[in-house]
């Protein structure tokens, strides 16, 4: 599978499972970086946020399609603040 196909698959799996305001998926070699934005993250701990995003990817992680994954989660307000600071 090509990198752009894997990116599209990861995006589809996450978008089908979660109601997000914004999702960014980027591959750098074998490293997958995910940024997920949704206000429902506000009530979840950092660990629960990551588990929520990784859960729809369990099969593609287990079968080796992706293996190195970093996840950053934000509420909309946190994302706006992060974009201003790191803009």
C-alpha positions as CSV (number, residue, x, y, z in Angstrom):
1,X,0.0,0.0,0.0
2,X,1.3,3.5,-0.9
3,X,1.7,6.2,1.9
4,X,-1.2,8.2,0.5
5,X,-3.5,5.2,0.5
6,X,-2.5,4.4,4.1
7,X,-3.1,8.1,5.1
8,X,-6.6,7.9,3.5
9,X,-7.4,4.6,5.2
10,X,-6.3,6.0,8.7
11,X,-8.4,9.1,8.1
12,X,-11.4,7.1,7.1
13,X,-11.2,4.7,10.0
14,X,-10.9,7.6,12.5
15,X,-13.6,9.8,10.9
16,X,-16.0,6.8,10.7
17,X,-15.6,6.2,14.4
18,X,-15.4,9.7,15.9
19,X,-17.1,13.0,15.5
20,X,-14.1,15.3,15.0
21,X,-14.0,19.0,14.1
22,X,-10.6,18.5,12.5
23,X,-8.3,15.6,11.7
24,X,-4.7,15.7,10.3
25,X,-2.8,12.5,9.4
26,X,0.7,12.7,8.2
27,X,3.3,10.0,7.5
28,X,7.0,10.5,7.7
29,X,8.5,7.2,6.6
30,X,6.9,4.7,8.9
31,X,5.9,7.2,11.6
32,X,2.2,8.2,11.6
33,X,1.4,11.5,13.3
34,X,-2.2,12.2,14.1
35,X,-3.8,15.4,15.3
36,X,-7.4,15.1,16.3
37,X,-9.6,18.0,17.4
38,X,-13.0,17.7,19.1
39,X,-14.7,19.2,22.1
40,X,-15.7,15.8,23.4
41,X,-12.0,15.4,24.4
42,X,-12.5,18.0,27.2
43,X,-13.9,15.4,29.6
44,X,-11.3,12.7,28.9
45,X,-7.9,12.2,30.4
46,X,-4.8,12.3,28.2
47,X,-4.7,8.5,28.1
48,X,-8.4,8.1,27.3
49,X,-8.0,10.7,24.5
50,X,-5.2,8.6,22.9
51,X,-7.1,5.3,23.4
52,X,-10.2,6.9,21.8
53,X,-8.2,7.8,18.7
54,X,-6.2,4.6,18.5
55,X,-9.1,2.2,19.0
56,X,-10.4,2.4,15.3
57,X,-6.8,1.7,14.2
58,X,-6.3,-1.5,16.2
59,X,-6.5,-3.8,13.1
60,X,-4.1,-1.8,10.9
61,X,-1.7,-1.5,13.9
62,X,-1.9,-5.2,14.6
63,X,-1.4,-6.3,11.0
64,X,1.6,-4.0,10.6
65,X,0.2,-1.5,8.1
66,X,1.2,1.2,10.5
67,X,3.4,0.7,13.6
68,X,4.8,3.9,14.9
69,X,1.9,6.3,15.8
70,X,1.9,9.6,17.7
71,X,-1.4,11.1,18.7
72,X,-2.1,14.7,19.8
73,X,-5.6,15.6,20.8
74,X,-7.1,19.0,21.3
75,X,-10.5,20.7,22.1
76,X,-11.3,23.4,19.6
77,X,-10.1,26.1,22.0
78,X,-6.9,24.3,22.8
79,X,-6.3,23.8,19.0
80,X,-6.8,27.5,18.3
81,X,-4.4,28.5,21.1
82,X,-1.8,25.9,19.9
83,X,-2.1,27.2,16.3
84,X,-1.5,30.8,17.5
85,X,1.5,29.9,19.7
86,X,3.1,27.6,17.1
87,X,1.6,29.2,14.0
